Amino acid sequence: MTSSAAAHPSRTCLDRSAVPSQMTQEQCSHRNNVQSSEQAQVYKVGIYGWRKRCLYFFVLLLMILILVNLALTIWILKVMNFTIDGMGNLRITEKGVKLEGDSEFLQPLYAKEIQSKPGRPLYLQSSRNVSINIVNSNNQMLTQFVTGSGGFKARGKMFEVKSTSGKLLFSADEQEVVVGAERLRVMGAQGAVFTKSLETPHVRAEPFKELRLESPTRSLVMEAPKGIQILAEAGDIQAICRNELRLESKDGEISLDARRIRLMRLPEGKAASGPSSSGTRQTVYEVCVCPNGRLFLSQAGTGSTCQIRNNVCL
């Protein structure tokens, strides 16, 4: 009714103007203006048609995404075992991070201290190698510890091994290698090979084993400021050489203290001229010394025969 009356305001005024006693021309025009202003204020508010359907669709899609996201978040929290104290086997304590069970690190691990649970061992396992590097503030490597399938490597200025009481067992640096144990045992079949000198207060073989000091291609020198003692309590001592065996004392003497002293393969001196004695076999000889220190044997007689049979000294 409003739209039809607004569309034909003049006709309605003309119909009512048929009553001449109550309507004037000015009142009719004023009523037409009021109806025109009411028609201008009437308009539609909102979204209609396909726009409204698209809006509802996007709102529904957003609600579905929110529900899926919430479900995935709850599932991740459940699977990863997130709690107030940490995640899974990872626990955050006042002293640091605590891991229970086996842990796998795919990237380098930086830590100030790594320790196992009290009373439990600490295992470090890798399919290739385990490397421990210590660097300075300039990221320069100072010490390196690498253990892998190829062996064990340690790099640093000094390497020390100590006992539980703090006693030094082994130490190595660029200057020297120190073995602080009471006994050093070499179990190899070929023994120990030293390209340089060896300094030790005591060299001893295992019980019922032989001790051999050998230099295949060079000389063997043993020096000590207060003396050298070679002792075999239950066996023999052999000194074998190809050329000469020299026992020299600069300020003292050389003593051979034994019940029997045997000098094997000494040459026997012969008389320069004169008939040789024959008859019974000679069993007694005299040990003679040449001016150059060489020893030889001479047949014993009623007197000394060294002067007679000194052809060895020539």
GIKA-V571252 format. One record per residue. N is the residue number from 1. SS is DSSP state (~ for helix, > for strand, _ for the rest). Layout:
# GIKA-V571252
n-><N N>
ss-><SS SS>
This chain:
# GIKA-V571252
n-><1 2 3 4 5 6 7 8 9 10 11 12 13 14 15 16 17 18 19 20 21 22 23 24 25 26 27 28 29 30 31 32 33 34 35 36 37 38 39 40 41 42 43 44 45 46 47 48 49 50 51 52 53 54 55 56 57 58 59 60 61 62 63 64 65 66 67 68 69 70 71 72 73 74 75 76 77 78 79 80 81 82 83 84 85 86 87 88 89 90 91 92 93 94 95 96 97 98 99 100 101 102 103 104 105 106 107 108 109 110 111 112 113 114 115 116 117 118 119 120 121 122 123 124 125 126 127 128 129 130 131 132 133 134 135 136 137 138 139 140 141 142 143 144 145 146 147 148 149 150 151 152 153 154 155 156 157 158 159 160 161 162 163 164 165 166 167 168 169 170 171 172 173 174 175 176 177 178 179 180 181 182 183 184 185 186 187 188 189 190 191 192 193 194 195 196 197 198 199 200 201 202 203 204 205 206 207 208 209 210 211 212 213 214 215 216 217 218 219 220 221 222 223 224 225 226 227 228 229 230 231 232 233 234 235 236 237 238 239 240 241 242 243 244 245 246 247 248 249 250 251 252 253 254 255 256 257 258 259 260 261 262 263 264 265 266 267 268 269 270 271 272 273 274 275 276 277 278 279 280 281 282 283 284 285 286 287 288 289 290 291 292 293 294 295 296 297 298 299 300 301 302 303 304 305 306 307 308 309 310 311 312 313 314>
ss-><_ ~ ~ ~ ~ ~ ~ _ ~ ~ ~ ~ ~ ~ ~ ~ _ _ _ _ _ _ _ _ ~ ~ ~ ~ ~ ~ ~ ~ ~ ~ ~ ~ ~ ~ ~ ~ _ _ _ _ _ _ _ _ _ ~ ~ ~ ~ ~ ~ ~ ~ ~ ~ ~ ~ ~ ~ ~ ~ ~ ~ ~ ~ ~ ~ ~ ~ ~ ~ ~ ~ ~ ~ _ _ > _ _ _ > > _ _ > > > _ _ _ _ > > > _ _ _ _ _ _ _ _ _ _ _ _ _ _ _ _ _ _ _ _ _ _ _ _ _ _ _ _ _ > > > > > > > _ _ _ _ _ > > > > > > > > _ _ > > > > > _ _ _ > > > > _ _ _ _ _ > > > > > _ _ _ _ > > > _ _ _ _ _ _ _ _ _ _ _ _ _ _ _ _ _ _ _ _ _ _ _ _ _ _ _ _ _ _ _ _ _ _ _ _ _ _ _ _ _ _ _ _ _ _ _ _ _ _ _ _ _ _ _ _ _ _ _ _ _ _ _ _ _ _ _ _ _ _ _ _ _ _ _ _ _ _ _ _ _ _ _ _ _ _ _ _ > _ _ _ _ _ _ _ _ _ _ _ _ _ _ _ _ > > > > > _ _ _ _ _ > > > > > _ _ _ _ _ _ _ _ _ _ _ ~ ~ ~ _>
